[in-house]
Amino acid sequence: MAKILAPHIAQNGGRPNKVVVKIAAIEPLEHKKNKKNLIIYYGYLDTPFGKMLVANTRKGICYMGFGDDKCKAISELEHRFPKAVIKQEVTQRQKDAIQIFLRDWKCIPKIQLHIKGTEFQLKVWKELIKIPVGKVTTYGEIATKIGHPKASRAVGTAVGKNPVVYLIPCHRVICANGSLGGFFWNL
């Protein structure tokens, strides 16, 4: 199981506060072919940026995505986890995860993620978590940091498959020329 610890640093009245996001990979046995071993609970919640579908397994948040259309949001979740049992139920993990949108970051609990991805994607997402609040980086810089300096396009693909918007800050990655590369939920 891949475990990644990385701090987000936020400024609140001049004092840095640490928010720790811990990532655990969903193992293949948890999501076996033709087996319904993985149970995912979801809630369709309000955030300052619009409606968001937040989903979790018993181990952590596995998906966060924006969507004004609840049916499309659920369909995206089902597409990402075709072999899972999906249940509508708002959980404490989901409520804790959207605390990231509060202005008072002292109230934000530690957040456990339980996500599915390739080894390469997990490396990219780990680097995304390290980008400081209020800062940006490029796809090429991430590629270099993970030991694949010529893989900026592959990094872009991995960034685009980020399953946990905002907590894994894909919105902090820009093109080398300074332009915005786009975002799964909109530019």
C-alpha positions, 0 to 999 in steps of 0.5 A, a space after each residue: 500500500 502506497 502511503 504518502 504524507 505531505 503538508 499543505 501550508 496555509 497562511 492564517 493571520 500570518 501563522 502557518 497551519 499544517 493540513 496533512 493529507 495522507 494517501 493510501 492506494 486502493 489495492 487491486 484485491 479491493 477492487 477485483 474483477 467481477 467482485 463487489 468488495 469495495 463499498 463507496 458512500 457519496 454525498 452531493 454537497 454545497 461548496 463555495 465553488 458549487 455542488 460537489 460529489 464527495 465519496 469515500 470508502 471505509 479507509 478514506 476519501 476516494 473521489 471529489 468532483 464538481 458538478 451541477 448535474 447530480 446524475 452526471 456526477 454520480 455517473 462519473 463516480 460509477 465510471 471511475 469505480 465500475 466494480 464498486 457498490 455505490 451508496 448515497 450516504 453523507 459521512 463524517 469523512 465527507 464533511 471533514 473533507 469539505 472543511 478545506 473550503 473554510 476560511 478558518 483552517 485551524 478547524 480542518 481535520 487530517 484527511 485520509 485519501 483512499 485512491 485508485 491510480 497507477 504507480 506513475 499517477 500516484 507519484 504525480 499526485 504526491 507531487 501535487 500535494 507538495 505545491 504550496 498554497 498560493 503557488 503554481 508549478 508546471 507539468 515539466 517541473 513535476 515530471 523532473 521532480 518525479 524522475 521523468 524529465 521528458 514526461 510532461 505530457 504524461 504528467 498532464 494526463 495524470 493531473 487530468 485524472 486526479 480523483 480528488 479535486 482540490 485536496 490534490 491541487 491539480 489547479 496549481 499546475 500551469 503550462 510552461 508558457 504560463 497559460 492555463 492548461 485546463 481543468 477537468 471540470 472547466 477552465 
